Amino acid sequence: MKIFGKQRGTLVPIHADNANTRDWLVLLEAATIVGNQRDRLRVALTTQERKVVKKRKMFRKTVHFLVVDGYDPRIHALYFCPQLYKNEDGELVALSGQEIGQLMAQALEGGAIEKPPWYAPFDGAPQEPIIKSSPEMEFDSLVVDAPSPKVNKPAALRSVTVPDKQKTNT
Protein backbone atom coordinates (compact mmCIF):
# COMPACT_ATOMS: atom_id res chain seq x y z
CA MET A 1 0.00 0.00 0.00
CA LYS A 2 1.38 3.36 -0.98
CA ILE A 3 0.91 6.00 1.66
CA PHE A 4 2.51 8.92 -0.11
CA GLY A 5 2.34 7.61 -3.69
CA LYS A 6 0.33 9.32 -6.38
CA GLN A 7 -3.02 7.77 -7.19
CA ARG A 8 -3.41 6.47 -10.75
CA GLY A 9 -6.57 7.62 -12.49
CA THR A 10 -9.02 10.41 -11.80
CA LEU A 11 -11.10 10.51 -8.64
CA VAL A 12 -14.80 10.86 -9.41
CA PRO A 13 -17.05 11.60 -6.41
CA ILE A 14 -19.86 9.08 -5.91
CA HIS A 15 -22.59 8.56 -3.34
CA ALA A 16 -21.76 6.21 -0.47
CA ASP A 17 -24.65 3.91 -1.46
CA ASN A 18 -22.97 3.23 -4.82
CA ALA A 19 -19.58 2.39 -3.32
CA ASN A 20 -20.25 -1.27 -2.58
CA THR A 21 -22.75 -2.29 -5.26
CA ARG A 22 -22.11 -4.82 -8.01
CA ASP A 23 -24.01 -2.74 -10.57
CA TRP A 24 -22.55 -2.07 -13.98
CA LEU A 25 -20.38 1.01 -14.27
CA VAL A 26 -21.02 2.72 -17.62
CA LEU A 27 -18.81 5.55 -18.86
CA LEU A 28 -20.36 7.43 -21.78
CA GLU A 29 -18.39 9.76 -24.02
CA ALA A 30 -19.90 12.73 -25.88
CA ALA A 31 -18.63 15.20 -28.49
CA THR A 32 -15.76 13.00 -29.67
CA ILE A 33 -17.18 11.55 -32.89
CA VAL A 34 -17.15 13.88 -35.90
CA GLY A 35 -18.93 13.68 -39.25
CA ASN A 36 -22.48 13.73 -40.54
CA GLN A 37 -23.56 10.17 -39.74
CA ARG A 38 -22.67 9.80 -36.10
CA ASP A 39 -24.05 8.97 -32.70
CA ARG A 40 -24.00 11.70 -30.08
CA LEU A 41 -22.83 9.31 -27.36
CA ARG A 42 -20.30 6.50 -27.39
CA VAL A 43 -19.78 3.82 -24.76
CA ALA A 44 -16.21 4.30 -23.51
CA LEU A 45 -16.21 1.74 -20.69
CA THR A 46 -18.48 -0.85 -19.10
CA THR A 47 -17.32 -2.89 -16.13
CA GLN A 48 -18.41 -4.29 -12.80
CA GLU A 49 -14.95 -3.99 -11.31
CA ARG A 50 -14.08 -0.78 -9.55
CA LYS A 51 -11.66 0.77 -7.15
CA VAL A 52 -13.21 2.98 -4.50
CA VAL A 53 -11.19 5.42 -2.41
CA LYS A 54 -12.50 6.91 0.83
CA LYS A 55 -11.31 10.30 1.99
CA ARG A 56 -12.13 11.86 5.31
CA LYS A 57 -11.44 15.37 6.47
CA MET A 58 -11.35 16.16 10.14
CA PHE A 59 -14.84 16.23 11.71
CA ARG A 60 -16.56 15.64 8.37
CA LYS A 61 -18.28 12.71 6.76
CA THR A 62 -16.36 10.22 4.66
CA VAL A 63 -16.45 11.05 0.96
CA HIS A 64 -16.29 8.17 -1.53
CA PHE A 65 -14.48 8.45 -4.85
CA LEU A 66 -14.30 6.09 -7.80
CA VAL A 67 -10.92 5.78 -9.53
CA VAL A 68 -11.48 6.01 -13.30
CA ASP A 69 -8.49 6.04 -15.60
CA GLY A 70 -8.73 8.82 -18.22
CA TYR A 71 -11.94 10.42 -16.92
CA ASP A 72 -12.51 13.95 -18.24
CA PRO A 73 -15.70 15.78 -17.13
CA ARG A 74 -15.67 17.74 -20.42
CA ILE A 75 -16.51 14.64 -22.46
CA HIS A 76 -17.44 11.84 -20.03
CA ALA A 77 -20.54 11.00 -18.01
CA LEU A 78 -20.56 8.20 -15.44
CA TYR A 79 -23.62 6.07 -14.65
CA PHE A 80 -24.44 2.98 -12.63
CA CYS A 81 -26.93 0.40 -13.91
CA PRO A 82 -28.16 -2.88 -12.42
CA GLN A 83 -27.97 -6.10 -14.42
CA LEU A 84 -30.59 -6.01 -17.19
CA TYR A 85 -32.20 -9.00 -18.85
CA LYS A 86 -33.93 -9.64 -22.16
CA ASN A 87 -36.63 -12.17 -22.87
CA GLU A 88 -35.62 -14.74 -25.50
CA ASP A 89 -38.15 -17.48 -26.16
CA GLY A 90 -39.55 -17.27 -22.65
CA GLU A 91 -36.15 -17.33 -20.92
CA LEU A 92 -34.41 -14.40 -19.29
CA VAL A 93 -30.93 -13.83 -20.70
CA ALA A 94 -28.53 -11.38 -19.03
CA LEU A 95 -27.34 -8.51 -21.22
CA SER A 96 -23.62 -7.94 -21.55
CA GLY A 97 -22.02 -4.74 -20.32
CA GLN A 98 -21.61 -3.41 -23.87
CA GLU A 99 -25.30 -4.02 -24.63
CA ILE A 100 -26.32 -2.23 -21.42
CA GLY A 101 -24.06 0.69 -22.36
CA GLN A 102 -25.59 0.89 -25.85
CA LEU A 103 -29.11 0.95 -24.39
CA MET A 104 -28.12 3.73 -22.00
CA ALA A 105 -26.47 5.70 -24.81
CA GLN A 106 -29.64 5.45 -26.91
CA ALA A 107 -31.84 6.50 -23.98
CA LEU A 108 -29.63 9.47 -23.02
CA GLU A 109 -28.75 10.62 -26.54
CA GLY A 110 -31.43 13.31 -26.54
CA GLY A 111 -29.88 14.98 -23.50
CA ALA A 112 -26.32 15.13 -24.89
CA ILE A 113 -25.03 18.68 -25.29
CA GLU A 114 -23.85 19.64 -28.77
CA LYS A 115 -20.57 21.47 -28.47
CA PRO A 116 -17.24 21.50 -30.25
CA PRO A 117 -14.80 18.84 -29.04
CA TRP A 118 -11.97 21.35 -28.47
CA TYR A 119 -11.46 23.83 -25.66
CA ALA A 120 -9.01 26.61 -24.88
CA PRO A 121 -6.09 26.07 -22.48
CA PHE A 122 -7.56 28.50 -19.95
CA ASP A 123 -10.99 26.78 -19.88
CA GLY A 124 -11.74 24.93 -16.67
CA ALA A 125 -13.98 21.96 -16.07
CA PRO A 126 -17.57 22.65 -17.14
CA GLN A 127 -20.12 23.60 -14.51
CA GLU A 128 -22.90 21.63 -16.22
CA PRO A 129 -22.70 17.93 -17.07
CA ILE A 130 -22.15 16.79 -20.65
CA ILE A 131 -25.56 15.06 -20.58
CA LYS A 132 -28.46 17.12 -19.30
CA SER A 133 -31.32 15.25 -17.73
CA SER A 134 -34.76 16.53 -18.56
CA PRO A 135 -38.14 15.89 -16.94
CA GLU A 136 -39.25 13.75 -19.89
CA MET A 137 -36.39 11.30 -19.28
CA GLU A 138 -38.25 8.67 -17.27
CA PHE A 139 -36.13 5.59 -16.73
CA ASP A 140 -38.67 3.74 -14.63
CA SER A 141 -40.72 3.16 -17.77
CA LEU A 142 -37.88 2.58 -20.25
CA VAL A 143 -38.86 -0.29 -22.56
CA VAL A 144 -35.92 -2.16 -24.03
CA ASP A 145 -37.76 -4.75 -26.11
CA ALA A 146 -41.38 -4.19 -26.97
CA PRO A 147 -43.34 -7.13 -25.60
CA SER A 148 -45.25 -9.27 -28.05
CA PRO A 149 -48.99 -8.68 -27.88
CA LYS A 150 -50.66 -11.27 -25.71
CA VAL A 151 -53.81 -12.95 -26.91
CA ASN A 152 -56.69 -12.30 -24.56
CA LYS A 153 -57.93 -15.66 -23.37
CA PRO A 154 -61.47 -15.95 -22.12
CA ALA A 155 -61.82 -16.60 -18.45
CA ALA A 156 -61.98 -20.24 -17.53
CA LEU A 157 -65.56 -21.34 -17.05
CA ARG A 158 -66.52 -23.74 -14.33
CA SER A 159 -69.62 -25.78 -14.17
CA VAL A 160 -72.02 -25.13 -11.34
CA THR A 161 -74.12 -27.98 -10.10
CA VAL A 162 -77.79 -27.57 -9.35
CA PRO A 163 -77.43 -27.80 -5.57
CA ASP A 164 -74.88 -24.95 -5.65
CA LYS A 165 -77.29 -22.75 -7.58
CA GLN A 166 -80.04 -23.43 -5.11
CA LYS A 167 -77.73 -22.55 -2.20
CA THR A 168 -76.95 -19.17 -3.72
CA ASN A 169 -80.60 -18.31 -4.29
CA THR A 170 -81.64 -18.94 -0.71
Backbone torsions as a table, in degrees:
resi	resn	phi	psi	omega
1	MET	NA	129.3	178.8
2	LYS	-90.7	124.0	178.8
3	ILE	-87.0	-45.0	-176.5
4	PHE	-108.7	8.3	-179.2
5	GLY	-76.2	157.4	179.3
6	LYS	-80.2	138.5	-179.4
7	GLN	-76.0	133.2	175.7
8	ARG	-83.4	137.8	179.3
9	GLY	94.5	175.2	-179.9
10	THR	-103.0	138.6	178.3
11	LEU	-87.5	120.6	179.7
12	VAL	-111.6	121.0	-178.7
13	PRO	-67.3	136.3	177.7
14	ILE	-133.1	163.0	177.3
15	HIS	-73.8	148.5	-178.0
16	ALA	-61.3	-29.7	179.2
17	ASP	-66.3	-26.8	-178.8
18	ASN	-89.3	-2.6	-174.7
19	ALA	-70.7	-35.1	-173.7
20	ASN	-114.2	17.6	-180.0
21	THR	-84.4	163.3	175.3
22	ARG	-106.6	22.6	178.0
23	ASP	-67.5	161.9	176.4
24	TRP	-71.9	139.2	174.1
25	LEU	-100.8	120.0	-176.8
26	VAL	-119.9	121.9	178.1
27	LEU	-108.2	113.1	-179.9
28	LEU	-100.0	146.3	-177.5
29	GLU	-121.4	133.0	-179.0
30	ALA	-124.1	155.9	174.4
31	ALA	62.2	32.9	177.1
32	THR	-119.7	-9.5	178.8
33	ILE	-103.8	127.8	-178.1
34	VAL	-111.5	160.3	179.0
35	GLY	118.4	174.2	-178.1
36	ASN	-77.5	-50.7	-179.9
37	GLN	-90.6	96.6	-177.2
38	ARG	-151.1	159.0	172.6
39	ASP	-92.2	147.9	179.2
40	ARG	-73.8	-31.3	-177.9
41	LEU	-121.6	147.3	177.7
42	ARG	-129.6	142.5	177.3
43	VAL	-82.3	113.6	-178.9
44	ALA	-89.6	-34.1	-176.0
45	LEU	-157.6	136.6	168.7
46	THR	-135.4	128.8	-179.2
47	THR	-159.6	159.5	172.1
48	GLN	-107.4	-7.0	177.6
49	GLU	-89.2	141.6	-179.6
50	ARG	-155.0	157.0	174.1
51	LYS	-117.8	122.0	-178.4
52	VAL	-110.6	133.9	178.2
53	VAL	-115.9	134.5	176.6
54	LYS	-106.4	133.0	175.2
55	LYS	-124.1	141.0	-179.1
56	ARG	-134.5	127.6	172.8
57	LYS	-98.2	157.8	-175.2
58	MET	-57.9	128.0	177.6
59	PHE	63.2	24.2	177.0
60	ARG	-125.2	168.1	178.6
61	LYS	-72.0	157.4	175.8
62	THR	-71.3	134.7	177.8
63	VAL	-109.1	131.6	-179.0
64	HIS	-99.2	138.8	178.1
65	PHE	-129.2	145.7	174.6
66	LEU	-103.6	132.4	179.4
67	VAL	-89.3	113.8	179.8
68	VAL	-123.1	120.6	-179.1
69	ASP	-74.5	124.0	176.5
70	GLY	81.8	14.7	180.0
71	TYR	-70.6	131.8	176.8
72	ASP	-133.4	116.3	-177.1
73	PRO	-64.9	-13.2	177.4
74	ARG	-71.0	-30.2	-175.0
75	ILE	-127.0	-10.5	-175.3
76	HIS	-111.5	148.7	172.0
77	ALA	-133.4	135.2	-174.7
78	LEU	-110.6	131.9	179.8
79	TYR	-136.2	153.5	171.6
80	PHE	-110.6	144.9	-179.7
81	CYS	-145.9	134.6	176.1
82	PRO	-70.7	170.5	178.0
83	GLN	-64.3	128.7	178.2
84	LEU	-106.3	153.7	-178.3
85	TYR	-128.7	153.6	172.4
86	LYS	-122.0	154.7	-177.3
87	ASN	-96.5	113.7	176.9
88	GLU	-120.4	110.6	178.0
89	ASP	54.1	42.1	177.0
90	GLY	83.5	-1.4	178.4
91	GLU	-112.0	144.2	176.3
92	LEU	-86.7	126.0	-179.7
93	VAL	-119.0	129.2	-178.9
94	ALA	-69.5	136.1	175.7
95	LEU	-78.5	148.1	176.3
96	SER	-77.1	166.9	179.7
97	GLY	-60.9	-39.3	179.7
98	GLN	-65.7	-39.3	177.8
99	GLU	-66.0	-40.6	177.4
100	ILE	-62.9	-43.2	177.9
101	GLY	-61.4	-40.8	178.6
102	GLN	-64.7	-40.6	177.7
103	LEU	-63.5	-41.5	178.3
104	MET	-66.0	-40.7	179.2
105	ALA	-62.6	-40.7	178.3
106	GLN	-66.4	-39.9	-178.5
107	ALA	-70.0	-34.5	-175.7
108	LEU	-95.3	-2.8	-173.9
109	GLU	-59.6	-33.5	179.5
110	GLY	-66.5	-24.5	-179.2
111	GLY	-92.9	-1.8	-179.0
112	ALA	-70.0	135.1	-178.9
113	ILE	-82.0	130.5	175.6
114	GLU	-85.2	118.1	178.2
115	LYS	-153.7	160.0	178.3
116	PRO	-68.0	149.2	-177.0
117	PRO	-76.6	-6.4	-179.0
118	TRP	-103.0	162.8	178.2
119	TYR	-151.0	156.3	-177.3
120	ALA	-77.5	156.1	-179.0
121	PRO	-61.7	-26.2	-178.6
122	PHE	-90.5	-2.0	177.8
123	ASP	-74.6	135.0	177.4
124	GLY	-92.1	-172.4	176.6
125	ALA	-65.7	143.4	-177.7
126	PRO	-68.1	148.6	178.4
127	GLN	-78.6	-30.3	-179.6
128	GLU	-103.5	149.1	-179.9
129	PRO	-69.4	160.3	-178.5
130	ILE	-70.0	-23.4	177.3
131	ILE	-120.7	116.2	179.4
132	LYS	-87.8	133.3	174.5
133	SER	-89.7	142.0	-179.9
134	SER	-122.6	161.8	-178.1
135	PRO	-61.2	-27.2	-178.8
136	GLU	-79.3	-6.3	175.5
137	MET	-81.1	98.3	-178.7
138	GLU	-113.9	106.2	-175.8
139	PHE	-85.9	-14.6	177.6
140	ASP	-66.8	-26.8	-177.5
141	SER	-111.5	21.4	179.6
142	LEU	-69.7	121.7	179.8
143	VAL	-101.3	121.4	-179.2
144	VAL	-84.7	-56.0	175.4
145	ASP	-116.4	129.4	178.1
146	ALA	-68.1	129.0	-179.1
147	PRO	-69.4	149.4	177.9
148	SER	-72.9	142.1	-178.1
149	PRO	-64.3	132.3	-179.8
150	LYS	-88.2	141.8	178.0
151	VAL	-80.1	128.8	178.3
152	ASN	-73.1	117.9	178.4
153	LYS	-94.2	141.0	176.7
154	PRO	-67.1	153.5	179.5
155	ALA	-64.2	143.5	179.8
156	ALA	-65.4	131.5	179.9
157	LEU	-95.5	143.5	176.4
158	ARG	-122.7	147.8	-179.3
159	SER	-83.1	142.1	179.7
160	VAL	-114.2	125.9	180.0
161	THR	-77.6	162.1	-177.2
162	VAL	-61.1	-42.9	-179.5
163	PRO	-62.9	-32.3	178.4
164	ASP	-67.7	-36.7	178.7
165	LYS	-65.9	-40.8	-179.0
166	GLN	-66.7	-33.8	179.4
167	LYS	-67.7	-33.7	-178.8
168	THR	-76.4	-27.5	-179.5
169	ASN	-77.6	-24.7	-177.0
170	THR	-97.1	NA	NA
